[in-house]
Amino acid sequence: MSKDLEKVHLVLADISGYTKFMLNNHETKIHGQLIINELMKPLLEETHGLLQVSKLEGDAIFMYDLPEESQHCRKMFYEALEILPRIFERKQSFLVQANICNAKLV
């Protein structure tokens, strides 16, 4: 392996069913986008410092981590991966209970 190459972990957090969600709620696109934004925001907040955000687009966050050889860095990376689904589910449940509009979440 060349000295110029580095190991990297790539993470793509994507909301399954986003297109279907937006199509099913086309009359409430503003609410749909609000819901998507609300679902993505805690993912960004909770992984801040653990993963670097490369790009945000629609329902996806592209993140990366430049892993160091230390056990601590690997542990932090895997912890970030483990919390993403829980963060999403917690926020989704909150939005369903808040019932901010008639749009149906995925």
C-alpha positions in Angstrom: 0.0 0.0 0.0 1.3 3.4 -0.9 2.3 5.9 1.8 -0.2 8.4 0.3 -3.2 6.1 0.8 -5.2 6.1 4.0 -7.9 3.9 5.3 -11.3 5.5 5.5 -14.7 4.4 6.8 -17.6 5.6 4.6 -21.1 5.9 6.0 -24.3 6.6 4.0 -27.3 7.2 6.2 -30.3 7.1 4.0 -34.0 7.1 4.8 -35.7 4.1 3.2 -38.9 5.0 1.4 -38.1 8.7 1.0 -39.3 8.9 -2.6 -42.5 7.0 -1.8 -43.1 9.2 1.2 -42.7 12.4 -0.8 -44.9 11.0 -3.7 -47.6 9.9 -1.2 -47.6 13.3 0.4 -47.2 15.5 -2.6 -49.9 17.9 -1.6 -48.0 18.5 1.7 -44.5 18.8 0.3 -43.6 21.5 2.7 -44.6 19.3 5.6 -42.8 16.4 4.1 -39.6 18.3 3.8 -40.0 19.6 7.3 -40.3 16.1 8.6 -37.2 14.9 6.6 -35.2 17.8 8.0 -36.4 17.0 11.6 -35.4 13.4 11.1 -31.9 14.3 9.8 -31.0 17.0 12.3 -30.5 14.7 15.3 -28.4 12.4 13.2 -26.0 15.2 12.5 -26.0 16.5 16.1 -25.4 13.1 17.7 -22.6 12.1 15.3 -20.8 15.5 15.4 -17.2 14.9 16.4 -17.5 11.2 15.7 -18.0 11.3 11.9 -17.2 14.0 9.4 -20.1 15.1 7.1 -19.2 15.2 3.5 -22.5 15.9 1.9 -26.2 16.2 2.7 -28.7 15.6 0.0 -32.5 15.0 0.3 -32.8 12.1 2.7 -29.2 11.1 2.8 -26.1 12.0 4.8 -22.7 11.0 3.5 -20.2 10.8 6.3 -16.7 9.5 6.7 -14.1 8.7 9.4 -10.4 8.5 9.0 -9.7 5.6 11.3 -6.6 5.7 13.4 -5.0 2.6 14.6 -6.0 3.1 18.2 -8.7 0.9 19.7 -10.4 4.1 21.1 -10.9 5.6 17.6 -12.4 2.3 16.3 -14.7 2.1 19.3 -15.9 5.6 18.7 -16.6 4.9 15.1 -18.6 1.8 15.9 -20.5 3.6 18.6 -21.5 6.2 16.1 -22.8 3.5 13.8 -24.8 1.9 16.5 -26.6 5.0 17.7 -27.8 6.2 14.2 -30.8 3.9 14.0 -31.8 4.6 17.6 -31.6 8.3 17.1 -33.7 8.1 14.0 -36.3 5.9 15.6 -36.6 8.1 18.6 -37.2 11.2 16.5 -39.6 9.4 14.2 -41.7 8.3 17.2 -41.7 11.8 18.6 -42.9 13.2 15.2 -45.6 10.6 15.0 -46.8 11.5 18.5 -46.6 15.2 17.8 -48.7 14.7 14.6 -47.5 17.9 13.0 -49.4 17.1 9.8 -51.3 14.4 8.0 -48.3 13.1 6.2 -47.5 9.5 6.9 -44.0 8.6 8.0 -42.1 5.7 6.4 
